[in-house]
Amino acid sequence: MRFRFLLLIFLVLPLLTFAQKKAKPKMLIYADGFVGWAAAVQAGKSNVETILVIDNLDFLASNSGEKVVIDQKYHLNGGIWMELLMDMAMSKTKDQVLANTVKTDFSPRLASNSIERFKAKMQGVTIIVGQEISKCERGRRNWQLILSNKDRFNVPVVIDATRDGKLYRNLGIPDSLSARESQFLPLSQLTLPLSRTTMAVEERAGAVYVATLQQLLNAQYENMFSIGPGKDLTDSPNDIPMSIALGQGLAAIAGYCAFFDTSVDKLDVRKVQSELLTFNARLNPYVDVAIDDPHYGSIQKFYLTGFFLGEVKDGAMYFHKDTAVRFDDVKGVLNDIYSRSQLWFLDNYRNEEMKWKDLISLVKFVSLKGDEVEQQLIKEWSTKRKFEGSYDPEAFVTRGQLAVVTDLYSASYAKAIHADGQFKK
């Protein structure tokens, strides 16, 4: 009996030891505000073992005694920012109207309480408060960091989310690189290819800005990701939404490199974007498409596929989802993605709006499907697809409807792209 008991101990002990062994951290975030906090929240969502070194978690201490208005014109709520607003309102479901109400009477104290509650959601994230990083060096494969309390970490990926670039500016890298910042582009500078690489969208001072992959990689060096020295985001509550969007986008990129033990030159843009979409990040700048629009998810992927840019007016971009689609709106992109599409357009192209009978014909030809495409669409028209009216093959297809159909019947969003937004051949 004693022999069997000892044998059982020897068999079980290694399993217990293995179960108690902590996973090694793959990423360290050095933070002093909302950018780094949001990056850590996203890291937890992406299952990347992370160390968050932060001076304190009460970012709004200077405003704690007063309520403020977060002044936004377009309310592009999404991702972690929307999650924070809903937590402040104690709501378990996303509600655009409620989110806007919270912003018009924004309580720093309630926000601080929510940040405290978020700790329980940040699985795999170890938070170290009140310490500084006294040493940061690049080893042969990893970054080696020493805290002021002498704790040491060896991680493949670092995010320097401090506003003055405390780590990044001391790397001894060329001035041309050290001066770069992670930033948002005004819509006037956004091109169609670049729009496919969007990683974050937010509003500031009544204008909409987009952060593309290259903008967030501007201040990247050897798998250290930084917002760069001199970043103009401030402690103002009005900068919270953009700070959180920036942190979430940076963490998705850096987290990919950490999780797959790779570098940015091997980044799969679509996988990073899909990770952000999974956690409800807003990756389209259309101010006329609300997060509670029934076709919102399809329009997100439609925008990232880059069929066309919307109308830019007064610092905002409009999708105009009820506008009829022209053949020229889709011909170029579909021909880039599908070789069979080129054959269809040779026989069917017209310089005019596209009707439903044209779109169904195109889908059937490219996907090698039969009449079941039209039959399924008719059956699900007002139920699953949430289209108004009834199906009419002679009616014109709208932009919103096209977004739903391409999401349903094609893999256009999944088409691989380069960092500059061009499709991979």
MOSULNOR-V486232 format. One record per helix or strand of 2 or more residues. SS is the DSSP state (alpha for helix, beta for strand). FROM is the first residue (numbers start at 0). TO is the last residue. If there is no record, write none. Layout:
<<SS,FROM,TO> <SS,FROM,TO>>
//
This chain:
<<alpha,1,19> <beta,26,30> <alpha,33,44> <beta,49,53> <alpha,60,62> <beta,66,67> <alpha,78,87> <alpha,95,103> <beta,105,106> <alpha,107,120> <beta,124,128> <beta,132,137> <beta,142,146> <beta,151,154> <beta,156,160> <alpha,167,169> <alpha,174,177> <beta,184,185> <alpha,186,188> <alpha,191,194> <beta,197,203> <beta,206,211> <alpha,212,216> <beta,219,220> <beta,223,225> <alpha,236,258> <alpha,263,265> <alpha,268,277> <alpha,295,304> <beta,310,312> <beta,315,317> <alpha,326,336> <alpha,338,347> <alpha,355,366> <alpha,371,379> <alpha,398,408>>
//
